[in-house]
Each structure stands twice: as C-alpha cells, then as structure tokens.
Amino acid sequence: MGTTGLVYHPAYLAHDMGVGHPESPNRLRAIMQQLEQSGTMARLTRIEPRKSEDEWITQVHTPSYVASLKRHAPTSGRVSLDPDTSMSSGSLDAAYLAAGGVLAGVDAIMAGQVDHVFCAVRPPGHHAEASRAMGFCLFNNVAIAARYVQKKYGLSKVLIVDWDVHHGNGTQHSFEDDPSVLFFSTHQYPHYPGTGRDDERGRGAGEGYTINVPMEAGEGDDEYRAIFFKALVPAADAFKPEFVIVSAGFDAHKDDPLASMGLTEAGYADLTTIVAGIAQRHAKSRILSSLEGGYNLTALAASVDTHIQALLNA
C-alpha cells in the first residue's frame, strides 16, 4: 500500500467564471466534503501548494501569453478569454497556485514524502495551448509538471495519461515532437475540441509518442479497461517511464452533463489500478494525478474518492 498526498488550497475557489458555469468552485467543495465524510482525507498527507515561478510556466507557455494574462487580469468583474473561459479577480492567483500545486506535488514525490499525489486544483489545464487559454484552462498544469520533472530532477521519460472525456489538445501540442514524453489520451470523439484523431501520432522525432484513442458515445467500464490493457500497457511497458502523470478528468462518468460516456466509479478505480501497475513496474510507483473535468458534483466527488482510494491501495 502506497502513501498518497493531497494538494489543495482555498484560493482555488476564488477563480469564478460566473453563475451557471459548469467549471465552478463547487466542484472542489464537493470533492473535499466527500473526502472528509468517507474518511479518505484522514489517510492523506496534505501538501501545501506554492505559486509557480514563471520560469516553469514558460517551459510550456510563451512569455508573451503569460504577460497578457497578467495584463488582462481584472481587479473586479470578469474578463473573457474565449467563449468558454474567463478570469475573475481571483483567477490569476488560482492559476499560479494550480501550476505551483502540481510542482509541490512533484517535489513531495521526489523527496520520498509520498508515492503519489492527487492535485485538487483549478483552473484545470489540459486545453491550454502555448499562447492561448481555452476550454476552461489558463495554464497547462500537467505539461508544466512534466517539464519540471525533467528539468528540475533530471528524469528523462514521462508518461502522461489523459482520461478526461475531452481531448487534451494543449498537452498534445506541448509534446508532439518530443520522444521523451509519451502522451496517451482516451476521449469521446467527435467532441470538443475536435482534435484527437487516431492518426494524430506526433511528428518528427516525436512520431509514435502520441497515442490517441477516440471513443464512441456510450462506451463505459469494459471498453475503457480493454483499451487501457490493449493500447496503454504495451506502449508504456515499451517506453518505461520514470514518472507518470494523470490528467484526471471525471467527465466520462455516465452521469456527467457535458458528455455521453458510460464510466462509473468502479471503472475509474480500475483505470487507476492499471496506471499504478505501470508506475510500479517502471517509475518507482511515482504518480502525480491532477484534476481536469467532471461536472456532475455527486459523480465527480465519488469518482475522485474512488480514484484516491485506488492509489492508496496500489
């Protein structure tokens, strides 16, 4: 049984894109309440996030994009960045703490304080491009974490598993020409953002290190398990990652309002166990999991709890 950390900060609640927006502060409130009520929280090591330094954010994002976010950050009200994404007065601090939260999680894992970490952060990240906010995302937290693992700790091979129901276009674009990062994504297709065809396999030296598995609406636990065993496990075993990162979206749940997939809490536990097996074989059990989507509060909270319990039991 491993030790698992939790990254959380109340400042994540200050990012507010308006009444009725699905990516709401209530998502984290529901998760934290569930973890307390189930007793899972008592088994976790709390990890305090810090604000990320620009040095690490600009490993993934352009300096001009970071500067533009600072310039546009409002002191009151909201500023729209794309049709789905806006900033409130607390958004920029939350984004810096989200990126810094995953870095603090990496530090805790690499120091041997914990084996794995779940980062209950927002805003999420996997749609954020090098120079563009989109899809509720400002900074690409998992991509920043991957570069941090490599540059700060000298690990060469990182596996990113993205099981969010939406394709992680920003993460793919960050590493599509890089053979040192294996990016694996399952996602409902066709669906937002419209990327993630199975013929998107990377380019140049990175060709073959992007693996997209588009899925049809309605597919659930059995189909996901089969794909992870058939496509992810052999690729990861050949790649031999030294660190594993999960873009942990829970919007492929059967009750999620923004998608049409059929995963259950038990399915998420199974996927977690498969990924943990990869990490045990190759990465000294090191897994950083960072929250992405999931918009039915009850399903989200229950799925996160089950995911963390599977990490604890790995």
WOZI-V974719 format. One record per residue. N is the residue number from 1. RES is the residue in three letters. D_FIRST is the distance of its C-alpha to the first C-alpha in whole Angstrom. Layout:
n res d_first
N RES D_FIRST
N RES D_FIRST
//
This chain:
n res d_first
1 MET 0
2 GLY 4
3 THR 7
4 THR 10
5 GLY 13
6 LEU 16
7 VAL 20
8 TYR 23
9 HIS 26
10 PRO 29
11 ALA 31
12 TYR 30
13 LEU 32
14 ALA 35
15 HIS 35
16 ASP 37
17 MET 39
18 GLY 41
19 VAL 41
20 GLY 40
21 HIS 38
22 PRO 35
23 GLU 33
24 SER 33
25 PRO 32
26 ASN 31
27 ARG 28
28 LEU 26
29 ARG 27
30 ALA 26
31 ILE 23
32 MET 22
33 GLN 24
34 GLN 22
35 LEU 19
36 GLU 20
37 GLN 22
38 SER 19
39 GLY 17
40 THR 14
41 MET 16
42 ALA 15
43 ARG 12
44 LEU 13
45 THR 14
46 ARG 18
47 ILE 19
48 GLU 23
49 PRO 25
50 ARG 28
51 LYS 31
52 SER 31
53 GLU 33
54 ASP 36
55 GLU 35
56 TRP 32
57 ILE 33
58 THR 36
59 GLN 34
60 VAL 34
61 HIS 37
62 THR 40
63 PRO 42
64 SER 44
65 TYR 42
66 VAL 40
67 ALA 43
68 SER 45
69 LEU 42
70 LYS 43
71 ARG 46
72 HIS 46
73 ALA 43
74 PRO 45
75 THR 46
76 SER 46
77 GLY 46
78 ARG 45
79 VAL 45
80 SER 45
81 LEU 43
82 ASP 43
83 PRO 44
84 ASP 40
85 THR 39
86 SER 41
87 MET 40
88 SER 41
89 SER 41
90 GLY 38
91 SER 36
92 LEU 37
93 ASP 35
94 ALA 32
95 ALA 32
96 TYR 32
97 LEU 29
98 ALA 27
99 ALA 28
100 GLY 27
101 GLY 24
102 VAL 22
103 LEU 24
104 ALA 22
105 GLY 19
106 VAL 19
107 ASP 20
108 ALA 17
109 ILE 15
110 MET 18
111 ALA 18
112 GLY 14
113 GLN 14
114 VAL 11
115 ASP 10
116 HIS 11
117 VAL 14
118 PHE 16
119 CYS 19
120 ALA 21
121 VAL 25
122 ARG 28
123 PRO 30
124 PRO 28
125 GLY 29
126 HIS 29
127 HIS 33
128 ALA 34
129 GLU 37
130 ALA 38
131 SER 41
132 ARG 40
133 ALA 38
134 MET 38
135 GLY 36
136 PHE 35
137 CYS 33
138 LEU 35
139 PHE 32
140 ASN 30
141 ASN 27
142 VAL 25
143 ALA 28
144 ILE 28
145 ALA 24
146 ALA 25
147 ARG 28
148 TYR 27
149 VAL 24
150 GLN 27
151 LYS 29
152 LYS 27
153 TYR 25
154 GLY 27
155 LEU 24
156 SER 26
157 LYS 25
158 VAL 23
159 LEU 22
160 ILE 23
161 VAL 22
162 ASP 24
163 TRP 24
164 ASP 26
165 VAL 29
166 HIS 31
167 HIS 31
168 GLY 30
169 ASN 34
170 GLY 33
171 THR 30
172 GLN 32
173 HIS 35
174 SER 33
175 PHE 32
176 GLU 34
177 ASP 36
178 ASP 33
179 PRO 32
180 SER 29
181 VAL 27
182 LEU 26
183 PHE 27
184 PHE 26
185 SER 27
186 THR 27
187 HIS 30
188 GLN 33
189 TYR 36
190 PRO 39
191 HIS 37
192 TYR 37
193 PRO 38
194 GLY 39
195 THR 37
196 GLY 35
197 ARG 37
198 ASP 36
199 ASP 38
200 GLU 37
201 ARG 35
202 GLY 36
203 ARG 39
204 GLY 40
205 ALA 38
206 GLY 35
207 GLU 36
208 GLY 33
209 TYR 31
210 THR 31
211 ILE 30
212 ASN 31
213 VAL 31
214 PRO 33
215 MET 32
216 GLU 35
217 ALA 35
218 GLY 33
219 GLU 31
220 GLY 27
221 ASP 24
222 ASP 25
223 GLU 27
224 TYR 24
225 ARG 22
226 ALA 25
227 ILE 26
228 PHE 22
229 PHE 22
230 LYS 26
231 ALA 26
232 LEU 23
233 VAL 21
234 PRO 24
235 ALA 25
236 ALA 22
237 ASP 22
238 ALA 25
239 PHE 25
240 LYS 22
241 PRO 21
242 GLU 20
243 PHE 18
244 VAL 17
245 ILE 19
246 VAL 19
247 SER 22
248 ALA 21
249 GLY 24
250 PHE 24
251 ASP 27
252 ALA 27
253 HIS 26
254 LYS 29
255 ASP 30
256 ASP 31
257 PRO 34
258 LEU 35
259 ALA 34
260 SER 34
261 MET 31
262 GLY 29
263 LEU 25
264 THR 23
265 GLU 20
266 ALA 19
267 GLY 20
268 TYR 18
269 ALA 15
270 ASP 16
271 LEU 17
272 THR 14
273 THR 12
274 ILE 15
275 VAL 15
276 ALA 11
277 GLY 12
278 ILE 15
279 ALA 13
280 GLN 11
281 ARG 15
282 HIS 17
283 ALA 16
284 LYS 13
285 SER 10
286 ARG 13
287 ILE 14
288 LEU 16
289 SER 17
290 SER 20
291 LEU 22
292 GLU 25
293 GLY 27
294 GLY 27
295 TYR 30
296 ASN 30
297 LEU 28
298 THR 27
299 ALA 25
300 LEU 24
301 ALA 22
302 ALA 21
303 SER 20
304 VAL 18
305 ASP 16
306 THR 15
307 HIS 14
308 ILE 12
309 GLN 10
310 ALA 10
311 LEU 8
312 LEU 6
313 ASN 5
314 ALA 5
//
